Amino acid sequence: MMKKYSLNPRQVTIIRLREFLQKSLNLEPELERFVKTLIISLEKADHVNPAYNPCSSDRIEKVLH
């Protein structure tokens, strides 16, 4: 059984991108590099500001206006 953790959207995205890399066969090298770079960028951003939540209501309101 899988444990449920409180993950922010960035962490969920990192997990899904890693799963994508593991399951994908014969990826174009450019796409593989892009996904790996994206994972690294998201991990670094998570370490810099782990409390950041891009889906907060304040941010959504700013986008809507």
C-alpha positions, 0 to 999 in steps of 0.5 A, spaced: 500 500 500 502 506 498 503 511 503 500 518 502 504 524 503 502 531 503 506 533 496 505 540 493 504 540 486 511 541 484 513 535 488 508 531 484 510 533 477 517 531 479 515 524 481 510 524 475 516 526 470 521 521 473 516 515 472 515 518 465 522 517 464 522 510 467 517 508 463 518 511 456 522 507 451 526 510 445 525 517 447 529 522 443 535 524 446 533 532 446 526 530 450 530 526 455 535 531 456 529 536 457 525 532 462 531 531 466 533 538 466 526 540 468 526 535 474 533 538 476 530 545 475 524 543 479 528 540 485 532 546 486 526 551 486 523 546 491 529 546 495 530 554 495 523 555 497 519 549 499 513 553 502 512 556 495 505 554 493 504 556 485 496 554 486 495 559 492 488 563 492 492 570 491 496 567 485 490 565 482 486 571 483 492 575 480 492 571 474 484 572 473 485 580 473 
